[in-house]
Structures are given as C-alpha cells and as structure tokens.
C-alpha cells in the first residue's frame, strides 16, 4: 500500500476522533505505519506553562531519564523549541533544517541529545489556539535504525503537512490557551538570557550563552568580531567565576539553576540557586 493510501485511511479515522482520548494513539499508529521510526514523542507547549508529554515511547530507561531532564529545562536549548519560539516556524522540518550553528558541538547535544540515542530526527511544529506561543511538536526519531531519513520520506511527510496542521489544531485548539497571567515559559527563556549575569560581566555572560548554544571559540570570534584569544580569555574568566572547568559542568549548572526557579523569581537563576546552596554556619 502506498504512503498516501495509508495516510488517507488514517486521516479519515483521525477526523472522527478529534477531541477524544483516541486521537493521540490513532495519530501514533498512523506515523508508525507511514515511516520506520523507533521513537515518537508528542509534546504540547501551552502558551505560558511548562511543556507536557502527550505521548512518548522510550525504547530504554535512559530515554525516560532524558525526557525528565528535557521537561525540566533542557527543552530551552532544543532546536525545535527554538525554531518555534525564536523564529516562529511552523511546518515540517528535518533536524538539519533547523539545528543552530554548532549544534553538534554543544553540550546539549552531547549531554542530552546524543545520550538519548538519536541518530536522526524530523518533526512537525503546529501553532494552536488563540494565545501567542502555544504549539505542538510531533517528533519522529530514529535510534536503533542507523539510516537518516531519506529525501523521499521527508518529501512525503512534508506533503501531508496541511492535513496534520488541521488535525492538530482541531484537537488542541482551545486546550493550550492561557489560563492565567503568569508566563512561566517566558520566565525560563529570560533566565537563559540572564544566566550568570549576577556574577559575570556583560561580555562573559554573552559568551556563556553562546557556549550553551554550541558555538565554538572560532564561531564566537567571528560572530562578535573579536580574536579567538580574547574569546578564550573571557571563557576562562567566566568558568573561574562560575567554578566550572568544562562545558559539561557549565551545562549541568545551568540546568540545576533553571530547575530551582520559583514562580516569584526573576533575573539570573544562578543567583537564586547559589543562595539556596549556601549553608548558614551556626555561631
């Protein structure tokens, strides 16, 4: 049976179960029949609140651990999240189309993405509801399958985008709208931008942000129009102030500080995190 024949049959079923508990499992079944994948994750991002897992099928315990890290802050560095929030992208995208410069050199890639076992990924970004910032990400991943998604598969998945867009919008259209005025996701995005600024100079803070996003010394040098030696000096000074020695330690410090954020905390999450770690000695 052809790709479009399989899709047509499932699309008819999906249309009839929009808004019901059967929609997500039916959607998952369809993608499994359409393309060889070992992992499918459906993540819903309400307009202001933290993301939630609508569906995830971890092939092993490590992936389950990884999704926990992802939901608690690592998602801020996810290429699909950044594409949806920073670039307002909608549609179907292979990872190679949206990954930022230096992604495969980033600690997010090595500590989270690669550790999750992914060899390739593609997925849909669908804006839903009337509130700005609400979207759904359908991620199709390969882990044990070593081949990347070929051009024909990517073209077929692109061709069905209009129907996927309509179905997802119909199912999640109202559910992800804002229910309160507090914007936690925006607070976390600001935390990423402000990370370390209570301890670092503006240039050092800028450097740390670029390092977290995977920029190499050379890439930072070219982007900021400064010498590589100057980059290394700023990097060395920032690491010393943050008491870290490697990119891995920096990434973990960022995650720990972001995960410690409370609803009423603004600005640099590291400042709050360091205060909570301080032990007051008895007199």
N, C-alpha and C positions, 0 to 999 in steps of 0.2 A: 504494500500500500504506500502511496506517495506521501510526502511530507504534508502537502496541502489537504489531502484526503483525510489524514489523521487529524489535522488541525480543525478541519470543518466539522467533523463528528464531535470532537470535544468542545468546540466553541458553542455548538447548539446546546450541549449539556450545561456548560458553564452559564449560559444566558438564563437558563431556567432555575439555577440555584444561587444567583446573585443575592447577597444579603442573608444567606443561610450558613449553617455550620458545614455544609457540604462543599462550599465554594473552594476553600483552600485545598483540601485533599484532592478535589477534582482537578484543580489547576496543577498541582504537583504531579498527579498521574499523567496529565497531558504532556508536560515537559519531559518526563521520563520516557515517554513513548516517542517523542519527537526527536530527541537527541541523546547520545551517550554521555551521561554525566554520573559522577559519584556523589555529588552533594548539591542540594538545592536549599537555599535559605531565603525566606521572605521576611523582610524587616520593614516594619511600619514606623515612620517618624511623625508623630503628632507635631502640630505647628509649634508647640512650646515645650513639650515634655520630652523625657528621655525616650530613646527608641525602644521598641519592644519586638520580641521574636514572635512572628505569626506562625512560622514553620522553620524547623531546622532539623536536618537528619545527619547527625555526627557519625562518621564512619568509625571513630575510635574515641577513647576517653580524652585524648589530648585536644581534639577539636572541641569537645564540650567545655574544657577548661579555657580554651581560646575564646569561645563565644562569650564566656563570662567576662573576660578581660575587655573584649570588644564593647560589650554593652555598658561597661562602667567607665568608659573614657577613651579607649583606643579608637573608637569609631570616628573621633575628631580628625584623625590622620588618614582615614580610609579614602582612597581615590574616588569611589562612587559618592561618598558623602560630600567630599569637597566639590565634586562636579555639580552635584545638585544644589548645594548651598552657596558656594562661591561663584560658580559660573552659570547657575540657573539652567542647567542642562536637563532636557527631557528626551527620552527615546531609548533606543537600544544601543549599547556600546560594548565593544570588547575592551579588556583591561588596557591593552596597548594604546587605545584611542584616548584614554583619559588619565593615564598614570602621569603624575607630575615628573618634572625633570629630576633625575637622581633617585627615583622611587626604589629601584632595586639595590641602591646603596644605603637606603635609610634603615634606621634601627627598627622602625615599624615593620618593614619588610622582613628583616632577619629575625626579630624577636616575636612578632605576631604572625605575619602573613606566611612566611616560609615555614615557620614552626607548625602552622595549621595543615601543612601538607599540600597546598595548592600548587598545581603545575600550570594552570591557566584558568581564566575566569571571564565570563561575559554576563551581561545582565541588563535589566530594564530599570529606568528611573521614571516614575509616574507621579506627577503632581496631582494631589487630590484635595477636595474640599474647597472652601472659600477663603480659609485663613492662609496667609502667606507662610510658606515654609513647611507645609505638610506634604509628605511624599512617601511613596512605597518603593522599595528596592527589591527586585527579584534577582537573586544571584544564582547563576548556574556555574558550578565549579567542577574541575577535574583534579583528581588527587592520584588515584592509582593508575588512571589512564594517562600515559606519558605524552600522548599526542596533544598538540594545541588544537583549538577549534579551527577547522579549515574554512576557506572562503565561502564554500557552498553553504555550510551550516550557518555561518554568520549572516549570509545574504538571506537565507530562508527565515531566520529569526528576526531579521530587520523587516522583512516583508509583512510579517504578521503584527508589527507594532501597532497599527491603528486599532485593531481589534483588542489587543492586550490592553492598550491605553483605555479604551471604552469600558472593558470589563472591570478593570481595577478601579477606575473612577466610580463606576456604579456600585461596587461592593464597599469601598472605603470612603465614599464621598463625604459623608457627614461625620463619621466616627472619629476622624482625626482632626476635626476643627478644634480651636482653642476653647477650653472650658474655664480658664481663669486668666488673670492678667500677668501672672509671674512667668517669665520666659527662662526656664532652666537651661535649655539647649543654647540659647544666646549667651547666658551667663558662662557656660563652659567654653564657648567659642572665644569670648572675651578673655577667659582665663588662659587659653592657649596663647593669645596675642600678648597677654601681660606676664606670662610665666617668667619669673626670675627678676622682674623689674624693680623689686624691693631691695635686691642685693646687687644688681648689675647696672652698668652704665647703659645708656640707650643703644650704643653700638653693640655691646656684648649681648644685650637682650635680643637685638635683631639677629645676631649671629646664632644664638641658641635656637631661636625659632626656625631659622633656615636649616640648621643641623637636624632638628627634629623632623623636618620635611624631606630630608635626604640629600640636601645639597652638599657636594664635596667642597674642599678648600678652594679648588680651582673654579668651580661654578660660583661660589660665593664671591670670589675675587672678581670674576667677570661681571657679575650682576651688580656689585656695589662699586665697581671701578676702583678697587684698591689692590695692593700687591698681595700675593699669596703669603708672604712673610708677615704682613700686617694681619691677615686673617688668622694665621697660626698664633700670633701673639694675643689677639682678642680671645681666641678659643682657649688658650692656655690660662688666661686670667679668669675667664668665666668658669672654667672647670674648677679652678682653685677656690673661687668664692663659693661655688655650689658643693664643694667637697666630693667631686666625682672625678674618675680617671678615664672613663671610656664612654662611648656613645650609648652602650647598653645601660650603664649606670645612670646616665642622663635621662634616657627613655623611661626607666623604672621610677626615677624620682618624679618625672612629670606625671606618670600615671598615678603614683601614690598621692601626689599633691592634689590632682584633679579629683580623685575619688574621695578625698577628705572634705570637699566643698560642702558647706551647708547652705540652706536657702537664703540666709541673710548675709552671706559672704560675697564681697565684691573685690575686684582688683586681682593682685597676684595671689594665686592659690598656694604658692610656695610659702608665703609669709604666714598664712594660717596653719599650713601643715607643719612648719618648723615650730610654731608656738605650741601645737598640740603634742609635739615630740619632746618638748622641753620638760624636764623633771625638776620640780622645785625642791631643793635640798632643805631638810629641816634645820632650824637654827640650833 
